[in-house]
Amino acid sequence: MPESPALYSKIDNYDEGFLKVSDIHTLYYEQSGNPEGKPVIYLHGGPGGGVSSHDRRYFDPAVYRIILLDQRGAGKSTPTASLEDNTTWALVDDIERLREHLKIDKWVVFGGSWGSTL
């Protein structure tokens, strides 16, 4: 992918994990940037898309605690491409469960395409 001056430099994540949200679904998430920074969650497009290391680059890593989430059935979340128990409202609830799991009081929500719908 060509470099864009509008994006921040490449950064690695400092944390990644999985959160079981139902009998069926387990979500993948990762964190990068400043662990003490302003929390921001990035919601990818799709449905069925997924996050990539490129998505971290929308945010200033010195300012933000950057959280990327693979939605139900997408990316590294399991089961892959599952539509069972996979509704808009379940996805919204997953976002809230991740916020609570990470012990974040409030955060900035940033979404593209389908992620902006959520």
Secondary structure, 3 states (H helix, E strand, C coil): CCCCCCCCCCCCEEEEEEEECCCCCEEEEEEEECCCCEEEEEECCCCCCCCCHHHHHHCCCCCEEEEEEECCCCCCCECCCCCCCCCHHHHHHHHHHHHHHCCCCCCEEEECCHHHHC
